Amino acid sequence: LNAMYNTVSALTYASQLPQSIKRSILVLSQLGEELPDSYSESDTKLYIEQTQAMLKGFTTDQELIEYRRMVDPKKIMAMKFYARLEISFLLTKVEAQPIVTMKIVQLSITRGMNPVSPLGFTYFGMLLARLGDILEGCRYV
């Protein structure tokens, strides 16, 4: 998996984003992580609602900060591939990027935090602020 991650990273740095995205999605599926085939506005709203519902269990910021750590090596690797997709989609498939953001946040909530989690929470906060919920968005940025 590390070799594949390095390959995907090299493709990204070489501006071969379509190949990087394709390989990342393939590896994620092998790790049990699926991305939808379509990225409609209604899909995005559904993912936002699901993510917000999952976050309702955290009443304070401190609870999020002190949340358990992710220990599953496959999920840790999946998070690295999601982080790579976050950047690639931001440049090529803007409509898909919020879904990747929510996948990072949801995986952090269900499996624990890891070094990629802050990236997902930051993008999630920016998304909420962009959609008009500035106060809630600032909580995660």
Order of alpha helices (4+ residues) and beta strands (2+ residues): alpha-alpha-alpha-alpha-alpha-alpha-alpha-alpha
